[in-house]
Every structure is written in C-alpha cells, then in structure tokens.
Amino acid sequence: MLKKIKRLQSGTEFNLCVNLFELVIVSIDQALTTILQSLTLIITEKPDAAKRIALALDFDGTPKNKTEKGITYYLIKRDVPIIVVPALGHLYTVINQKKEKYNYPVFNFNWAPRYMVERKAYRIRSCIDIISKLAKKAEIFIDACDYDIEGSIIGYTILKYACKNKEEIAHRMKYSTLAKEEILRAYNELPPHLDFSIIEAGLTRHEVDWLYGINLSRALTIIAKNHSNHYATLSTGRVQGPTLNFLETREINRRIFVPTPYWQIKAKVKIGRSLVEAEHKRGIIKKKCVLDNIITNCVGKNCAIERIEKAERHLTPPFPFYLGSLQREAYKLFKITPVRTAKIAQRLYLEALISYPRTSSQKLPISIGYRTIMEKLRKYPEYEKLTADLLSKRFLKPNEGTKNDSAHPAIFPTGNPPDRSLKIAEKKILDLVIKRFLAVFNEYAIIQETTINISIDNNIFAINGAKIVEEGWTRFYKPYFRLKNNILPTIIKNQKVRLIKLISEKKFTRPPFRFNPSSILKRMEKENIGTKATRSGIVQTLEKRKYIFGEKIVVSELGFEVSEILREYCPAVVSIDLTRKLEERMEKIKQGKEKRENVIKDTIELLMKTTKILKTKEKIIGARLNSAVKKSLIHKREVGYCSFCKDGKLVILRSKKTGKRFVGCTNYFEGLCKTAYPLPQKGVIKPNVQSCKSCGCPTVKVSIKGRRSWNLCLDPKCSSKLKGKKNEM
C-alpha cells in the first residue's frame, strides 16, 4: 500500500486523485446541505407512537434510532429525510405569571414548560431541548400527536414554543390506528395545516380549568392552613365541584331514607311431576291486610291454568364501543376500574392492536375495512369460525348508535398479532373489543318468553320462563352475553294444578344505590360534564383528596364539608348547568361560533365574585374545614368502636415516646379510657370493615413485603390466636 502511494505521488495520477477527492467532498457537502434544508420533523405524543410511525414510514422497516439525554428519536430512510421525535405527553402547561404560591385570586397566566412548575421533571426539559435542537435543522413540520383535543394541544404548544412558532406552517397527521397501512395513508394525505378550531377549544378548556382549579383549590387550602397552621391539600374545580355535589346528594338521600315494609307472595304448585313457584300478579303488596286477605282466599282452594301467553322478543345487536361504554362494560364484567381500562386500552392502541380509544363515536365507517380486519382475525383459532360465518355474508353492515365523533370512529380491533405476551387484563379487554366488533355485524337474537297464568280463587299467579330461539349476535358475544334459559314444563290449558303451599315474604324498600366507578361515569356523561378522557381522572382526584372512598362510593366528612361550603358560598361552582353551558360554549369554539377571549373573560368575572365572598368568610370556612380535616384523618385510621367505654373509637396511633404504633381509644385524650392494643411494627396496616368471627373484636389487615397479607384480631386473648392460627374472616 505504501509503495502504491509513493508511485502516485511521483506522477500525474496523484494530482488526478486529489481533484477527484475534492469533487467528492464538495458533492457530499452539497448533499448534506440539501438534506438539512429539506428535513422533515414528525412530532408524536408518546415514544411508543414514534417507534410505530418510524417502522411504518421507513422503506426497509429498519429506521436508525439515536438516544440523547434519555430521549430516543428515529432517522427514516425515505424519498426525503425524516426524523420522528416523541414528546412525553404534555410538555407545556398553564402557569401563574407572578409565581405566587400563597395568595388568591390569580388571573394572570401564560403557557410554559412543565419543568418550571413540577418537581423532578428532568425528562421534560431534556425532551424540549432535543426537539428544539432538531427543529433548527428542519424545514417541514408534521404534528402526529393523537388526533383529539389533548393531542392537538400537545402538538401545537411544541410547535409554537419548542420549535419557535412553526405552528402556522405545520401539517397535521390524522390516524385512528397505529397499523402500518393506516400510518402510510395518513402520511400521504396530510392536511395543509393544523386543526386550529380544535386547538382553540382545547386551549380554552385548559385555561378555564386552570383558573377554576388554581383559585378555588388555593383558596380552600390557604383558608384551612391559616386557621390550623397545618397544611392539607384541598381542591375543587369546574368538574370536581358538580361531581362531588351529586355524590353528596346521593349520600344524603341514603342517610335520610326511611325503609317501609312491603310483602310479596308466591304459590308453590305441582304441575304433573314438576314443582314450580308462581308469583302473584300484584307483585309488591304494601298493606298487610291485603296480604292476609289473599292468603285467606287462596288456602284450600282449587287452582287451574287460566291461560298461557307466549311472545317473541327481539334483542338488537349492541352498538360498537366508545370509551365510556367500554369502561362500563369492563367494570361490569371484570371489575376493572374505568381508569385502568382507559390505560389498558391506550396501551393496546399504542401496540397497534385496537383503534384510538378516547373516542365518543358509535360509528364504524366502511373505510376501516371490515373484511380486511376479519380476515386477520380469522387466523386466530378462537375467532376462526365466527369470522368465517361473517365473511360468508354478501354484505356487512354494523349496528351503529347515534353518537358521533368527527375525529375518530368507534373502537375496533386491527386484527394485528401482539408483539409480546399480553397480561391477563389486557387479554380480557382485547377479547372484549374483538367480540363486540364481531357482534355488531350480526342479526338480532330472538327470545321466546312464556307466561303461565294460574288462577286461585280469582287471584292470578304467574310463572315466567324464557329461552333463546335464535342466538343471532349473542353467539358472537359469548361469554359476555348472559341469559339463563328458564324452560318451563310442558303445559296445556285447563290442566289441573295442585297448590302445595303459599309463601309470603316481608321485605323493606331499599335506599338509592351508591355510585360505583362505572355508574358515576355514566352520570357524568349524562350531565355532559367533563370529557371522555378526563371523567375517570376526576373521580380518582376526589378519592385522592379523601373526599370519597370505597368501591361503592361513600362521601367522607371532608367531602361533605367541602361540598356544603361550595354550595353555600359559591353555588355557581357546583352548578351542573354552569359546567354544561361551558362545555357547550367550548363546542361552539370548535365550530367557530364562539370566541375564546369571551369565555375566559366571563370565567374571570365569575371567579372574582366567588373569591371575594370566600375572603370575607375565611374564619368561618377555616374552622369548618379544619374540623372536617381532623375527622377525615381520624376516620382514615379508625378501626372500630371501643367495647369498654362504649362511646369512644379505636384508632391507629403512634407513641410520641417510643415511636411505636398501637391501637388506642379516642377517649384516652379526654382521660376517660385507657384501652390500647399492640400492633406489628413492620408492614402496612389498614383498618378492616368486618369484625373477628371468633370474638367480635375489630380487626386490621397487615401487609408485609414478601409475605401474604392477613387479618389480625386486636384482642390478644382471642381464641383464634390461642389455637395458633391467624384470624380468618
């Protein structure tokens, strides 16, 4: 090699090589300049979405990835150079311009990076730095965040602040699934500009919610702190207030409810060889004398079949899922909370297994490709026969509801295989979405209902039965559709029936049911407060603030007090009508019929009046909040009632001298009771609702890492302990 170089140096060949080398360098420089000038920057909402989009757009399906400051972005090989960079959700938020922490009201705000107001938001800062750096080299910008209000806000704020006012020249990428074919279609059909009407509505929502939250939450927290010198985070807002209000109303209705007695009567009869029970046609009997009269008239009398009624009932197929209906169905079938369902659905969407879940649509447009999805699902043994039956049809038409969403269709499966082994809850949600998708393309089911009317001295008793005649869509929705076949014995008119005995049962009317995580979302949806994406989070916040607790939602004393204070001193805040009107005005902003500035101005005027009233009543409100906070803290640690002094409560306490925890009576502080029980000093201890089965003493649940949790009876002399067994409830 050295000899060859020396030979080149001595002749004209060397000069020729130098010239060629210089030409190559110039060409590379020009090419790099052209690349940098025409670079396309695609911004996604989450890292998983960035990876999916990069894989779909790269010609070879092998994009190069580069990691800087913990943020991974992708370089794509295509006809033009493309970089796909992810955000981490919202990078920007609304903040107080003056940075005052302990004052209200606050009406001056601006948008700023989240790391300015949130602790440990290091990755947010790194993400903004990387996007800003890449934006300097880019000429074309594409917002590929989720196509909804939140996604539009995320993309807009990044383009405006991190990319230095590139929002006006950016394109919007619209897709409903992260399947490759859908991403390619979205990339090839880019709208020329962002969805500014949706952005304007989203900015308004964020700013209005910030104004409500910062002023009212800060007011409650400051008032409580000034009165007691103890800090407790209290919050309320535009949606929190009304939600807490109707939870409290339901709780009050339960507490004031007075049960009233009623009776039901059944006749046990023998028809042929079959023993069956027939219910009296009157159903609920409110007066005891009426019940006694029926029994007197029926005892010892002959009974006969008066008539047999048969009717067919058609069950129409269900509508496709939108987020709210999926959350309710998952809770009903699997007891998966709405918050968890939303997270699972989002994860399935990011893995290209289902379409975008945060939708309010009940429509499945033909453009999603019904047959293509079914052909993919046909490859799985559990769906092979079901999809084959559907694909044999000449036409496929889904049973659609009235709800529509301009951004996305209803939730549907993509048919793609998962890239990993799914967790149990993920499998359940995915199977539920697939089964519902298949069910909506089927015919109605036919149920035959039979009623046998038995006459006993002019008193009519009825035997009801039902069976499925045509399965229709229910076959495709198994095991999620449940109808127990109640097949009656073969009976003819005027057949003799023998009365065996009459059964009367005294019952009491029941109070209104408590809301659960599913029914509360349904009520919020009905009242049109909150959005499909935020409702479950609002309920979670109420629970976090200790306003509510339990799966069957109970309002705490603190929740009662906060709700009553808001209703008494600022009724507009808890008004469902006000919240609903605000939602309607924001919808008008999307349609271009309302201005953002007007909504913000009206909100500030309302909050100025509200905070003025709160300031004049700070002492009264502070005393009430302080009392409620104390009660809430005691309730959180409350184990049960003291069996010695009878009126005290047993609570989990910690000794000031030794630091050890124990259970003591609240009357100890008054010098009235010295009851105390030892507790384990390791692990987490929580009160139990039920008492010990052996001795009736209160119990606690003990959880120690690496060990199975158990229920512990407080009584050291309990018989279950003497036997050397842990107490079982």
Summary of the structure (lengths in Angstrom):
residues: 729
radius of gyration: 33.8
end to end distance: 86.7
largest distance: 132.5
contacts: 2258
relative contact order: 0.09
helix: 43%
strand: 21%
